[in-house]
Amino acid sequence: MNKVFIIAEAGVNHNGSIELAKKLIGKGAEAGVDAVKFQSFKASKLVTVKAKKADYQIANIGSNDENQFDMIKKLELDYDKHQELMDYANSKGVMFLSSAFDLESIDLLVDLDLSVFKIPSGEITNLPYLRKTAQTKKPIILSTGMATLGEIEAALEVLKDNGTTDVTVLHCNTEYPTPMSDVNLTAMNTMKDAFKVKVGYSDHTLGIEIPIAAVALGAVMIEKHFTLDKTMEGPDHKASLEPDELKKMVKSIRNIEVALGTGVKIPTESERKNKPIARKSIVAKAPVRTGETFSEENLEIKRPGTGISPMLWDEIIGSKATRDYQEDELIEK
């Protein structure tokens, strides 16, 4: 199978600091992820000045008089910082990715010649945004938090009609953290069957078991928020993995990839040596003389499996011994 593409979602967990952003890239590279992803936006183009914060944002950073605009304004990254982070990611051997949250930020990412475009869940019903992203002709990752199957279908049609030929759809739940009862992981393969697309999973649960389960179910891409420290101030830190947890997740996913194998059911190299030991053969239950008829009274089945297979029991019963056998001796044809 193809390698699962793992995205470490740094998002806005840099808190507006280029130094923290670089540390996040470094920790992502150490964990073995394929890409580290940030968020690109102009606060003035993303939210109104009176937009309220989400409940999870209030819960994670405390309820105060700061509105959503004020909160995200200080988390903006300008073009030069994007370029600096992209160069740094390249030096660390990981792909730089970012989700644009407004039309101007799509242009910024085009200017950076981003290789893949990630559409966040909140933009799945944004027709001008979908159209502009598709017109880049770059591979697209589409997150589907909060969306119905019909909305996903409509978004995919817009992308296809405007030039997208390579899309990966990520199942997602837009709650931070996502309750286990709301994960609905099998919906990932519902989308795969419905739209005949590559599918993956963008995770907001606590811990690492759900992304691992997603890989076992067939996800080709995993996205997971991470931070340097969950106790840092900011909207997404508490629902993010710390570096050691990220490393464990990556290792577990790679193990699952190997364990999934080819799907062909045959004895493996490692178990072949155990076959003659674990299986059984037809043996003499008591001494048998030449010419004596084999029966259930003088035959039984025991290890090792180096003799006649018990699957041939009916053929052996009623035949005659061609030589003498001692008790426990393997019967020969």
C-alpha positions, 0 to 999 in steps of 0.5 A: 500500500502507499504510505499514509501522508501525515500532516502535523497541524501547527495551525495558529499554535505559533501564537504569532511568533516566527520562533515558535513556528520554527520550533513546531516545524522542527518538532514535526520533522523529528516526529517523522511527519510528511508535512507541517501545516499552518493557517493563512488569513487576513483577519479583516477578510476573515471575520467581522469586527463583532464576530464572537468566539466559538465556545471551544475558543472561549473554553480554551483561552477563557471568557473575556472581552476579546472578540474573534477578530482581536484573537486572530489578528495577532496570529496573522503571518505575512508573506515574508514569514510564510516564505521564511517558514517554507524555507525552514521546512524545506531545510528540515525535510518536511513539506510546508502547507497552509490553509487559506481562509480568504481569497487574498490568502489563496493568492499569497499561497499561489505566489509561494508556489505551494504544491498542495492546497488545503481547504478548511472545513469552514470554506466548504460552502464558499463558492468563490473560494472553492472556485479560486482554489480549484483554478490553481490546478494544484492537488487539493485536500478538502476537509468536511467538518460540519458538512452533509454528504450533499454539501460535500458533493456540491463542493466536489462538483465545483472543484471538478468543474474548475480544474481540480483533477486530484482531490483527497477528502478528509472526514472531520468533526469541527469540535475541539476536542471532538467527543468520541461519540461524535467521531463517526469514523466509518463516514470516511468510507461512506464518502469514499464509496459515494464519491470514488475519491481518496479519503483521510481523516482530520482529527480533533479528538484527544489522544492518538487512537482514532487516527490510528483506527482511521489508517486501519480503516483505509485512510491515506492521509491523517491530519492532527493538531500539535503544539509545543505545550498544551498549557500555552495560551491560545485557542487550539493548544488544549486539543493538540498533541505535544511532540512526544505524543505526535511521535508516538502517533507517527510510529503507530501509524507506520506500524499499522501500515506495515501490519495491513500487508498485501491482503493476500492470505498465505503463510508468512515467512515468519510463521512457516517454520512453525507450521510443522510444529503447530499442525498435526499428523495421523499417527498410530494410536497403538502398534499396527502390524503389516496388512492390518486395517487402519481404523479409529481404534488404532489411529489418532491425530497428534503433533508434529505436522510432518506426516499425513495431514488429518484432512486425509483421515477418511482416505486412510481409514479402511486402508491397510498398513504396508508395514509395522508401526509402533505407537505414536509413529507417523503413518505413511502412505 
